Amino acid sequence: MRDGAPRHQLRLGAPRPQVVAWLLVELWVLNIADLLLTRRAIWLGFATESNRVMGHFLREGTLSAVVFKVGVVTVGSLLLWRLRRHRAALLAAVALTAFFAAVVAYEALWVASL
Amino acid sequence: MDPRALLTAVLVLLAGAVLGAIAYQVEQARSTWRPKVTRTATGWSIRDPSGRGPSNLALAGNHIVWDSQLNVITMDLGSGRTKLLGVGVDEQSMWTPTVSDKYAVWLTMTIGAGDVQVPYVYTYEFASGRRIRHAGNRFEGIWSSPATSGTTMVWAWNGSGGPAADEIRGEDLSTGRQFVVATSTGAVGAGGLGEPVISGDLVAWSPTSADPHADPQIIVRDLSTRHTWTIVPFRAAPSMELGGWSLSGRTVVWSQYALRPKDGSIVGAKETVVAENLDSGARRVIASGRRLGLEAIDGDLVVWTKQVGTVHRPTTQIMGLRLSGGRPFAIATFNQGLVQYVLVSGDTVAMVRTDNDNTSWIETMRVPQ
C-alpha cells in the first residue's frame, strides 16, 4: 500500500470492498455456470460428480442440487462480504473466483468439444 | 463505483479462465481415448495406443462406431477423423453401440437414486453433431442393445421380469414416436423374443423357445405393412445349430452348423451360409465347408470368413459374394492372427483383427470391384 493511500485500498488504487463485491458477484455467476455445465456433462454421460455431497443432491434431482449449491456459495459470499475490509477476505475471494473461473473454462471447453 | 475495482475483478476472472484453458489443453494432449489412425492402401488401420482392444463394431454408410472397452468412439471413413461419443465413467456400464447412416446409438446403465440401475439410451446425430440422452420409463426393462436403421431404433424389452424379452419396441428418433413391433404370446413354453436387428422398415429377431425340439426361427416384420415372415432355417435336429444371422434389404442370411457326429462339438463342424430372399422365398447356399464364420450382408454383398492353413499357421480369408451374380471372391487374405468381427456396408468391409500377441485393432478396406 502506498504512503498516504486510504486504508482499505489495493496497490493499484481500487478500493478493497468494491473489488471483493465484484469478485463475489463473479463467483456467484460462475457457481451457477459450474452447476449448469456439470449437469450438462452428466446428462451427456461424460461425467460423474466427484464431490460426494453434490453427487447425492444431483442424484436426488436438479432442484435440491441447485438449492444446496447456490445456498452454500451464497452463505460463503455473505460471510466474505461481512469480512470485506480484511485482507484475508480479499485473498479468499480472489482464490475462489480464479478457481471457479478455471473450472468453468475447463468445463465449457469440454462440453463445446463434444 | 470505482472502475478499477471492476477491472481488478475481471483480471482475476481472466487469469482463472486462462488456467482452465491450459488445463484443458494439457488433458487433451494426454488423453488416451484417441486411437492411432493410419491410412492403408484400401482403407484404414485403427489402433488404440493404450492397448485396449476394440469390440462391438458397427458400420453404416460413412461411419464406423466401436466400443474400446471403456469409450464409444466413431470415425468418419472419408476423412479418418475420430470423435469420442461416450465414456464409461464410474458407476456406469456401456452396452454395444450401433449405427445407421444418420445416428450412432448406445446404451448405458447408470446407478441412480436408491442404487437402482437406470438405463439411458444416447443418440448422436451425424449431420448436426447433436447428442441426445433418451431417458424415461420406456427403457426400464430394456433387454438388448438397441438396433438402428435410418431414423428408427428398436430394442427388446422385458416387462415381466421373466427370463426373456416380452416385446420388441421401437422409436422414430426424428419424431419421438414410439411403437410396439411385436409382443410375446405369453403362453407357457412359448419362449421369448430375441434381440432385434433392423434394416429399413424390416425388423427381425430369432425367438428363443423353451422347447428344445422346436424348430429355430427367424421372424421378420415389415413396420410399414405389418406383414410378417417366419423363416425356418432348418428342421430341429440335435446335430444342427443356428449360428449368426443378419438382415439387409429383403434378404436374410444365416449360418447353420452340422455338429460333429462323434461328440456333438461345434469345433470342426460343417457350416453352411445361406441367404433367403423374403419376396420370392428363394433360398441360396452362399458357402459351405469347415471353419467358416462371421457372415455379414449389406445390399447384395455377403461376406464371411474362411480359415485355411493349419492350426499352428492359420490363414484367414475374407470372402465375398454378390447375390446379383458372380462367383465368390477373396476380399483379403491374412497369414497371421485371427479375424474377430466382419461387417460390410456399401463397398467397405470392416473387421477386428487380432495378432499372435493378442493385440487387436480395426481394419477397413474397400471391396474389390
Contacts between the chains, C-beta under 8 A, distances in Angstrom:
chain1	res1	chain2	res2	distance
A	10	B	8	6.6
A	12	B	4	6.1
A	12	B	8	6.8
A	13	B	2	7.8
A	13	B	4	5.5
A	14	B	2	5.5
A	14	B	4	3.8
A	14	B	5	4.2
A	14	B	7	7.3
A	14	B	8	5.0
A	15	B	2	5.6
A	15	B	5	6.1
A	18	B	1	6.4
A	18	B	2	5.5
A	18	B	5	3.5
A	18	B	6	7.9
A	19	B	5	4.7
A	19	B	8	4.9
A	19	B	9	5.9
A	21	B	5	7.4
A	22	B	5	5.6
A	22	B	6	5.4
A	22	B	8	7.4
A	22	B	9	3.4
A	22	B	10	7.9
A	23	B	9	4.9
A	23	B	12	6.3
A	25	B	9	7.8
A	26	B	9	5.8
A	26	B	12	7.6
A	26	B	13	5.4
A	30	B	13	7.9
A	43	B	133	5.4
A	44	B	122	7.6
A	44	B	131	5.6
A	44	B	133	6.6
A	45	B	86	5.2
A	45	B	87	6.9
A	45	B	89	7.5
A	45	B	92	6.9
A	45	B	108	5.7
A	45	B	110	7.7
A	45	B	120	6.7
A	45	B	122	5.8
A	45	B	133	6.6
A	46	B	86	7.4
A	46	B	87	5.6
A	46	B	89	7.2
A	47	B	89	6.5
A	48	B	89	5.1
A	48	B	90	5.2
A	48	B	91	6.0
A	48	B	92	7.3
A	59	B	112	6.2
A	59	B	113	4.8
A	60	B	113	6.1
A	94	B	12	5.3
A	97	B	9	7.3
A	97	B	12	5.3
A	97	B	13	6.3
A	97	B	16	6.5
A	98	B	12	5.4
A	98	B	13	7.6
A	98	B	15	5.7
A	98	B	16	3.6
A	98	B	19	7.1
A	99	B	16	6.5
A	100	B	16	6.9
A	101	B	12	7.4
A	101	B	13	4.9
A	101	B	14	7.6
A	101	B	15	7.5
A	101	B	16	2.8
A	101	B	17	4.8
A	101	B	19	7.7
A	101	B	20	6.5
A	102	B	16	4.5
A	102	B	17	6.8
A	102	B	19	4.3
A	102	B	20	3.6
A	102	B	23	6.6
A	103	B	20	6.3
A	104	B	17	7.5
A	104	B	20	6.8
A	105	B	16	7.1
A	105	B	17	4.1
A	105	B	18	7.6
A	105	B	19	7.7
A	105	B	20	3.1
A	105	B	21	5.3
A	105	B	24	7.2
A	106	B	20	4.1
A	106	B	21	7.4
A	106	B	23	5.3
A	106	B	24	4.9
A	106	B	27	8.0
A	107	B	20	8.0
A	109	B	20	7.5
A	109	B	21	6.4
A	109	B	24	4.4
A	110	B	24	6.6
A	113	B	28	8.0
A	114	B	84	7.7
A	114	B	131	6.4
